[in-house]
C-alpha cells in the first residue's frame, strides 16, 4: 500500500476488470464476424477499431467519515461470532488519522505473520528500495585451491540452471558464481562456507523444529538456496536443516569438487587473506519485500530484518533485527509499547503485538508525513486477488463485495488469525484497520474476514 497510490490502489482492481470485459467483448465480436460468409464480410464496411479508456478514479475526499456509533453497530454482529475467540482491533480514518473504533487495542496479542508489516515498514524506512545483497567467493592465499563462499545475507540464492525460472524472482545463481570462478583461472580443489555475517542462534525462541520439515522456516544462515527449500519449485517444499552447507555443496558440484568435503564456519574465513574472484547480487529490496509479503515467507522476513540491523550497525541476529525494526518505528512516532517480539516473521509463539501498533503502521503508510512508507500499501495482498488473500473473500456475498477493495497482510497460526490493512468503504472513505484474534475456533479465519468485510460494506457515514 503506498503514496497517493494508496488511495488509488483500491480502484486498480476495478480498472483491471473493465479492461478484461473490454477484451472479452472484442474477442466475442471477432468470433461472430469470423462466422459470417466472406461475401457478407466484403459487403459490409469494416467496423471501427475497438478502443479502451482505462482510468484510475481518485478517492472522493469529501466522502463522509463513518461515525463511531454507526461503525460500532455495524461491526457488532460479526464480532459476536464465538469462533473469533479473543478479538482485539482498531479502525482509523486514513485521511485524518482519527480513531473510529477500537476493542482492547492496547492488549498484546499473538500476531502470527501480520508481524511482517512491521518488518516491511522498517525496511522501507531504513534501506533504499533498490538495495541488493551480495554473495561473494574468495580464493584463499594460505591454502591454494580453496575458495570460500561468503554469505552476505542473500537467502534467495538459487541452484537453478541458467534459463530456468527460480522460485524467487530475480534471484542470483550458483551457476553464475561458478562461471566467474572458472574465468578467474583459479583451480579449485576445496570449498568452504563463511557464515560469520549472522550471529547468535539460528532458531528463534518459540519456533517449532518441525516447521523446518513443514516448509515454514529454515535455520537462519546468511547464505542458502531458495530460502532453504529442498524442492525449489514446490510451494509446500520442506526446508533443509543445513542451508549454508547445502549452498556450499551446490557450488562444489558446479566446480566438480567432492561436495562431501565442504566445510562451514562461523568465523571469518575470508579475513585470513585472499582475493575476491566472484560475486552475485540479489533482487532489489522492493521485489524481495513484495514476494515476502505476498507469500508470507518467514525466511525472507528474518533476512530482511537482519539487513535493516546491519544498516543500523546492529548485530545481524534475532535480537538485532527486532531491536532495529522496533527502533525505526518508534523514530517516526509509532506506539510500540505493547510489542514483545523475539523474531521478525511472527512465527514464534512468544511474539506479542497490539492492534494499536499495527494500525499505526498502516495509517502512517497511508498518510503524507512518511513518504518512504507509502510502498507498503501496494505490497499488501488484495482480497480475492493476490498472495495469501487470493483464495479468500470469494465464498460469501459480503466477502465478494470486499474483494478487490480490501488489502491486508494476513497472520495465521493454530488458534490465531490476524489482518492489518486498508479498505475503501461503501461511501468512498478510506479506512485502515488491524484485527487480532487469539484462541479462535474452527471457523476463525472466515470469521475475521467477515469482520473486515463489514468495513467495506458499511458506509456508516453521518
C-alpha positions as CSV (number, residue, x, y, z in Angstrom):
1,X,0.0,0.0,0.0
2,X,1.6,3.4,-1.0
3,X,1.8,7.1,-1.9
4,X,-1.3,8.9,-3.1
5,X,-1.4,5.5,-4.8
6,X,-2.7,4.2,-1.5
7,X,-6.0,6.0,-2.3
8,X,-6.0,4.9,-5.9
9,X,-4.9,1.3,-5.3
10,X,-8.3,0.2,-4.2
11,X,-9.6,1.2,-7.6
12,X,-6.9,-0.6,-9.6
13,X,-8.8,-3.9,-9.5
14,X,-11.8,-2.3,-11.0
15,X,-9.7,-0.9,-13.8
16,X,-8.4,-4.4,-14.5
17,X,-11.9,-5.8,-14.6
18,X,-13.0,-3.2,-17.0
19,X,-10.1,-4.0,-19.3
20,X,-10.9,-7.7,-19.1
21,X,-14.5,-7.1,-20.1
22,X,-13.4,-4.9,-23.0
23,X,-11.1,-7.7,-24.1
24,X,-13.9,-10.3,-23.8
25,X,-16.3,-8.2,-25.9
26,X,-13.7,-7.7,-28.6
27,X,-12.9,-11.4,-28.7
28,X,-16.6,-12.4,-28.9
29,X,-17.1,-9.8,-31.7
30,X,-14.2,-11.3,-33.6
31,X,-15.6,-14.8,-33.3
32,X,-19.0,-13.7,-34.5
33,X,-17.7,-11.8,-37.5
34,X,-15.4,-14.7,-38.3
35,X,-18.5,-16.9,-38.8
36,X,-20.0,-14.7,-41.5
37,X,-19.5,-15.6,-45.1
38,X,-16.7,-13.9,-47.0
39,X,-19.3,-12.3,-49.3
40,X,-21.1,-10.7,-46.4
41,X,-17.9,-9.6,-44.9
42,X,-16.9,-8.0,-48.2
43,X,-20.3,-6.3,-48.5
44,X,-20.1,-4.6,-45.1
45,X,-17.7,-1.9,-44.2
46,X,-15.2,-2.8,-41.5
47,X,-16.3,-1.7,-38.0
48,X,-14.3,0.9,-36.3
49,X,-11.5,-0.4,-34.1
50,X,-12.4,-1.0,-30.5
51,X,-10.8,1.4,-28.0
52,X,-10.4,1.2,-24.3
53,X,-10.1,4.2,-22.0
54,X,-8.9,2.8,-18.7
55,X,-8.6,5.3,-15.8
56,X,-7.8,5.5,-12.1
57,X,-10.6,7.2,-10.3
58,X,-9.3,9.1,-7.2
59,X,-11.0,8.6,-3.9
60,X,-13.6,11.2,-3.1
61,X,-12.0,13.2,-0.3
62,X,-15.4,14.6,0.6
63,X,-16.9,11.2,1.3
64,X,-18.5,11.0,4.7
65,X,-16.4,9.5,7.6
66,X,-18.1,6.6,9.4
67,X,-19.5,7.7,12.7
68,X,-18.1,6.0,15.8
69,X,-21.6,4.7,16.8
70,X,-22.5,3.7,13.3
71,X,-19.4,1.7,12.8
72,X,-19.6,0.0,16.2
73,X,-23.2,-1.0,15.4
74,X,-22.3,-2.4,12.0
75,X,-19.4,-4.4,13.4
76,X,-21.3,-5.8,16.4
77,X,-23.0,-8.8,14.7
78,X,-19.7,-10.1,13.1
79,X,-17.8,-9.5,16.3
80,X,-20.3,-11.7,18.1
81,X,-19.1,-14.9,16.4
82,X,-17.7,-17.1,19.1
83,X,-15.1,-18.6,16.8
84,X,-13.2,-15.3,16.9
85,X,-12.1,-16.3,20.4
86,X,-10.4,-13.3,22.0
87,X,-10.6,-10.4,19.4
88,X,-8.9,-7.0,19.6
89,X,-8.8,-4.4,16.9
90,X,-8.7,-0.8,15.8
91,X,-10.1,1.1,12.8
92,X,-8.8,4.6,11.7
93,X,-9.7,7.1,9.1
94,X,-6.8,7.0,6.7
95,X,-7.0,10.7,5.8
96,X,-7.3,12.3,9.2
97,X,-5.8,9.6,11.5
98,X,-8.8,9.7,13.7
99,X,-9.7,6.5,15.6
100,X,-13.2,5.3,14.6
101,X,-13.4,2.1,16.5
102,X,-11.3,0.1,18.9
103,X,-11.6,-3.0,21.1
104,X,-8.8,-3.7,23.5
105,X,-6.4,-2.1,21.1
106,X,-3.6,-1.9,23.7
107,X,-3.8,-5.6,24.6
108,X,-0.7,-7.6,23.4
109,X,-1.8,-10.5,21.2
110,X,-0.1,-13.2,19.3
111,X,0.3,-11.7,15.8
112,X,1.5,-14.5,13.6
113,X,2.7,-13.3,10.2
114,X,0.9,-9.9,10.4
115,X,4.2,-9.0,12.2
116,X,5.7,-8.8,8.8
117,X,4.0,-5.4,8.4
118,X,6.5,-4.0,10.9
119,X,9.5,-5.6,9.3
120,X,8.5,-4.2,5.9
121,X,7.9,-0.8,7.3
122,X,11.3,-0.7,9.0
123,X,13.0,-1.9,5.8
124,X,11.3,0.9,3.8
125,X,12.4,3.5,6.4
126,X,16.0,2.3,6.5
127,X,17.0,0.9,3.1
128,X,17.0,2.0,-0.5
129,X,14.2,0.3,-2.5
130,X,16.9,-0.8,-4.9
131,X,19.2,-2.3,-2.3
132,X,20.7,-5.6,-3.1
133,X,22.6,-8.2,-1.1
134,X,25.9,-9.5,-2.3
135,X,27.3,-13.1,-2.1
136,X,31.0,-13.4,-2.8
137,X,33.6,-16.0,-3.4
138,X,37.2,-15.5,-2.2
139,X,40.2,-17.5,-3.2
140,X,42.4,-18.3,-0.2
141,X,46.1,-17.2,-0.3
142,X,47.0,-19.5,2.6
143,X,45.5,-22.6,1.1
144,X,45.9,-22.8,-2.7
145,X,42.8,-24.4,-4.3
146,X,40.4,-23.4,-1.5
147,X,37.6,-21.0,-2.3
148,X,35.3,-19.5,0.3
149,X,31.7,-18.9,-0.3
150,X,30.9,-15.9,1.9
151,X,27.3,-15.3,2.8
152,X,26.1,-11.7,2.7
153,X,22.6,-12.3,3.8
154,X,21.0,-13.3,0.5
155,X,18.9,-16.3,1.3
156,X,17.3,-16.4,-2.1
157,X,20.4,-17.6,-4.0
158,X,19.4,-20.4,-6.4
159,X,20.9,-23.5,-7.8
160,X,18.5,-23.4,-10.7
161,X,20.3,-23.8,-14.1
162,X,20.7,-20.8,-16.3
163,X,17.5,-20.1,-18.3
164,X,15.3,-21.9,-15.7
165,X,12.8,-19.9,-13.6
166,X,13.7,-19.7,-9.9
167,X,11.2,-19.7,-7.0
168,X,12.4,-16.2,-6.1
169,X,12.1,-13.6,-8.8
170,X,15.4,-12.2,-9.9
171,X,17.4,-14.5,-7.7
172,X,21.2,-14.8,-8.0
173,X,22.5,-18.1,-9.2
174,X,25.2,-20.5,-8.1
175,X,25.9,-21.2,-11.8
176,X,26.9,-17.5,-12.2
177,X,29.4,-17.8,-9.3
178,X,30.8,-21.0,-10.8
179,X,31.3,-19.3,-14.2
180,X,33.1,-16.4,-12.7
181,X,35.4,-18.7,-10.7
182,X,36.3,-20.7,-13.8
183,X,37.0,-17.4,-15.7
184,X,39.3,-16.3,-12.8
185,X,41.7,-19.1,-13.7
186,X,41.7,-20.5,-10.1
187,X,41.9,-24.3,-10.0
188,X,39.5,-25.2,-7.2
189,X,40.1,-28.2,-5.0
190,X,38.1,-27.4,-1.9
191,X,35.1,-25.2,-0.9
192,X,34.3,-23.7,2.5
193,X,31.4,-21.5,3.5
194,X,31.7,-18.4,5.7
195,X,28.5,-17.8,7.8
196,X,30.0,-15.1,10.1
197,X,27.7,-12.3,8.8
198,X,24.9,-13.6,11.1
199,X,25.4,-14.0,14.8
200,X,23.5,-15.7,17.6
201,X,21.2,-18.7,17.4
202,X,19.9,-19.9,14.1
203,X,16.4,-20.7,15.5
204,X,14.3,-18.2,17.5
205,X,12.7,-19.0,20.8
206,X,9.2,-20.3,20.2
207,X,10.0,-21.8,16.9
208,X,9.0,-25.5,16.4
209,X,11.8,-27.5,14.8
210,X,9.1,-29.5,13.0
211,X,8.3,-26.3,11.0
212,X,11.5,-26.9,9.1
213,X,10.1,-30.1,7.7
214,X,6.7,-28.5,7.3
215,X,8.2,-25.9,5.0
216,X,7.7,-22.8,7.2
217,X,11.2,-22.0,8.2
218,X,14.9,-22.9,7.9
219,X,17.7,-22.2,10.4
220,X,18.9,-18.7,9.7
221,X,22.2,-18.6,8.0
222,X,23.5,-15.8,5.7
223,X,23.6,-18.0,2.6
224,X,21.2,-20.7,1.4
225,X,19.4,-22.0,-1.7
226,X,15.9,-20.8,-2.3
227,X,15.5,-19.8,1.4
228,X,16.3,-23.4,2.3
229,X,13.8,-25.1,0.1
230,X,14.6,-28.6,-0.8
231,X,12.3,-28.6,-3.8
232,X,12.6,-25.1,-5.1
233,X,9.6,-25.1,-7.4
234,X,7.1,-26.6,-4.9
235,X,5.1,-24.2,-2.7
236,X,5.0,-26.5,0.3
237,X,8.5,-27.8,0.0
238,X,10.3,-28.9,3.1
239,X,13.3,-26.8,4.2
240,X,16.8,-28.1,5.0
241,X,18.3,-28.1,8.5
242,X,21.7,-27.2,7.0
243,X,21.1,-24.4,4.5
244,X,24.6,-22.9,4.3
245,X,26.2,-26.4,3.9
246,X,23.7,-27.2,1.0
247,X,24.7,-23.9,-0.7
248,X,28.4,-24.8,-0.4
249,X,27.7,-28.3,-1.8
250,X,25.9,-26.9,-4.8
251,X,28.9,-24.6,-5.6
252,X,31.2,-27.6,-5.2
253,X,29.2,-29.7,-7.6
254,X,29.2,-26.9,-10.1
255,X,33.0,-26.8,-9.8
256,X,33.4,-30.6,-9.9
257,X,34.7,-30.7,-6.3
258,X,33.6,-33.5,-4.0
259,X,30.6,-32.0,-2.1
260,X,31.2,-34.2,0.9
261,X,34.4,-32.2,1.6
262,X,32.6,-28.8,2.0
263,X,33.1,-27.2,5.4
264,X,31.1,-24.4,7.1
265,X,32.5,-22.0,9.7
266,X,31.0,-19.0,11.6
267,X,34.5,-17.4,11.8
268,X,35.6,-15.0,9.1
269,X,37.4,-17.4,6.8
270,X,38.0,-14.7,4.2
271,X,39.8,-12.4,6.5
272,X,42.9,-14.6,6.5
273,X,44.0,-13.4,3.1
274,X,42.7,-13.9,-0.4
275,X,41.1,-12.1,-3.3
276,X,37.5,-11.9,-4.4
277,X,37.0,-13.8,-7.6
278,X,33.2,-13.9,-7.9
279,X,30.1,-12.1,-6.7
280,X,26.4,-12.1,-7.4
281,X,23.6,-9.9,-6.2
282,X,20.0,-10.5,-5.0
283,X,16.9,-8.9,-6.5
284,X,16.2,-5.3,-5.4
285,X,14.7,-4.9,-1.9
286,X,11.3,-3.8,-3.2
287,X,10.9,-7.1,-5.2
288,X,12.0,-9.1,-2.2
289,X,9.5,-7.3,0.0
290,X,6.8,-7.9,-2.5
291,X,7.4,-11.6,-2.6
292,X,7.9,-11.8,1.2
293,X,4.6,-10.1,1.9
294,X,2.5,-11.9,-0.7
295,X,3.8,-15.3,0.1
296,X,4.3,-14.6,3.8
297,X,7.8,-16.0,3.6
298,X,9.3,-16.3,7.1
299,X,12.9,-16.8,6.0
300,X,12.8,-13.7,3.8
301,X,11.3,-11.7,6.7
302,X,14.1,-12.7,9.0
303,X,16.8,-12.0,6.5
304,X,15.4,-8.5,5.7
305,X,15.2,-7.7,9.4
306,X,18.9,-8.5,9.6
307,X,19.5,-6.3,6.6
308,X,17.9,-3.4,8.5
309,X,20.0,-4.3,11.6
310,X,23.2,-4.3,9.5
311,X,22.5,-0.9,8.1
312,X,22.0,0.5,11.6
313,X,25.2,-1.2,12.8
314,X,23.4,-3.7,15.0
315,X,24.1,-7.4,15.1
316,X,22.6,-9.5,12.3
317,X,20.7,-11.7,14.8
318,X,17.1,-12.2,16.0
319,X,17.7,-9.7,18.8
320,X,19.4,-7.2,16.5
321,X,16.6,-7.5,13.9
322,X,13.8,-7.0,16.5
323,X,15.5,-4.0,18.1
324,X,16.2,-2.4,14.8
325,X,12.6,-2.9,13.5
326,X,11.0,-1.5,16.6
327,X,13.5,1.3,16.9
328,X,12.8,2.5,13.4
329,X,9.1,2.5,14.0
330,X,9.5,4.4,17.3
331,X,11.6,7.0,15.5
332,X,8.5,8.1,13.5
333,X,6.2,8.1,16.4
334,X,4.6,4.6,16.2
335,X,3.5,3.4,19.6
336,X,5.3,0.1,20.2
337,X,4.9,0.0,23.9
338,X,2.9,-3.3,23.9
339,X,5.3,-5.1,21.5
340,X,7.2,-8.1,22.8
341,X,8.9,-9.8,19.9
342,X,11.6,-12.5,19.6
343,X,11.6,-12.7,15.8
344,X,10.7,-10.5,12.8
345,X,8.4,-13.0,10.9
346,X,5.7,-13.6,13.6
347,X,6.3,-17.4,13.6
348,X,7.3,-17.5,17.3
349,X,4.5,-18.4,19.8
350,X,6.1,-15.9,22.1
351,X,5.6,-12.8,19.9
352,X,3.0,-10.2,21.0
353,X,1.8,-7.1,19.3
354,X,-1.1,-4.7,19.8
355,X,-3.7,-3.6,17.3
356,X,-2.7,0.0,18.0
357,X,0.8,-0.7,16.8
358,X,-0.3,-2.5,13.7
359,X,-2.9,0.0,12.7
360,X,-0.5,2.8,13.5
361,X,2.0,1.5,10.9
362,X,-0.7,1.1,8.2
363,X,-2.0,4.6,9.0
364,X,1.5,6.1,8.7
365,X,1.9,4.4,5.3
366,X,-1.4,5.7,4.1
367,X,-0.7,9.3,5.1
368,X,1.5,12.1,3.8
369,X,4.0,12.5,6.6
370,X,6.1,9.4,5.9
371,X,6.6,9.1,2.1
372,X,9.2,6.3,2.5
373,X,6.4,4.1,3.9
374,X,3.9,4.6,1.0
375,X,5.0,1.5,-0.9
376,X,3.7,-0.6,2.0
377,X,0.1,-0.1,0.7
378,X,0.9,-1.7,-2.6
379,X,2.8,-4.5,-1.0
380,X,-0.3,-5.8,0.8
381,X,-2.2,-8.7,-0.7
382,X,-5.5,-7.9,-2.4
383,X,-8.7,-9.6,-1.1
384,X,-9.7,-12.3,-3.6
385,X,-6.8,-11.4,-5.9
386,X,-3.3,-11.9,-4.7
387,X,-0.9,-13.5,-2.3
388,X,-2.3,-15.0,0.9
389,X,-5.7,-13.4,0.2
390,X,-6.1,-14.8,-3.3
391,X,-8.5,-17.5,-2.2
392,X,-10.3,-15.6,0.5
393,X,-13.3,-13.2,0.3
394,X,-14.8,-15.3,-2.5
395,X,-17.3,-17.6,-0.8
396,X,-19.9,-15.2,0.7
397,X,-21.8,-12.2,-0.6
398,X,-20.2,-9.8,1.9
399,X,-16.7,-11.2,1.1
400,X,-17.2,-10.8,-2.6
401,X,-18.3,-7.2,-2.0
402,X,-14.9,-6.6,-0.3
403,X,-12.8,-8.5,-2.9
404,X,-10.6,-6.0,-4.8
405,X,-11.4,-3.2,-2.4
406,X,-9.6,-4.6,0.7
407,X,-5.8,-5.1,1.0
408,X,-4.3,-6.7,4.1
409,X,-1.4,-8.7,5.5
410,X,-2.6,-11.9,7.0
411,X,-1.5,-13.9,10.0
412,X,-2.3,-17.5,10.7
413,X,-1.1,-19.9,13.4
414,X,-3.0,-22.5,15.4
415,X,-5.8,-20.6,17.1
416,X,-4.5,-17.3,15.8
417,X,-5.8,-15.2,12.9
418,X,-4.9,-11.6,12.1
419,X,-5.4,-8.9,9.5
420,X,-3.9,-5.5,9.1
421,X,-4.6,-3.3,6.1
422,X,-6.7,-0.8,4.2
423,X,-10.1,-0.7,2.6
424,X,-12.4,1.8,0.9
425,X,-15.9,1.7,2.4
426,X,-19.2,1.9,0.5
427,X,-19.2,5.7,0.8
428,X,-15.8,6.0,-0.7
429,X,-13.9,6.7,2.6
430,X,-10.5,5.0,3.0
431,X,-10.1,3.2,6.4
432,X,-7.1,1.5,7.9
433,X,-7.6,-1.4,10.3
434,X,-5.9,-4.1,12.4
435,X,-7.6,-7.2,13.8
436,X,-6.1,-9.8,16.1
437,X,-7.9,-13.0,17.1
438,X,-6.4,-15.5,19.6
439,X,-7.8,-18.8,20.9
440,X,-10.0,-18.9,17.8
441,X,-12.4,-21.7,16.9
442,X,-12.7,-23.8,13.8
443,X,-14.0,-21.0,11.5
444,X,-11.8,-18.3,13.0
445,X,-10.3,-17.4,9.7
446,X,-13.6,-16.8,7.9
447,X,-14.9,-15.1,11.0
448,X,-12.2,-12.5,11.0
449,X,-12.6,-12.0,7.2
450,X,-16.3,-11.3,7.9
451,X,-15.4,-8.6,10.4
452,X,-13.1,-6.8,7.9
453,X,-15.7,-7.2,5.1
454,X,-18.1,-5.1,7.2
455,X,-15.7,-2.2,6.8
456,X,-16.2,-2.3,3.0
457,X,-20.0,-2.6,3.1
458,X,-20.7,-0.3,6.0
459,X,-20.9,3.2,4.6
460,X,-21.7,4.3,8.1
461,X,-21.2,8.0,7.5
462,X,-23.1,10.8,9.1
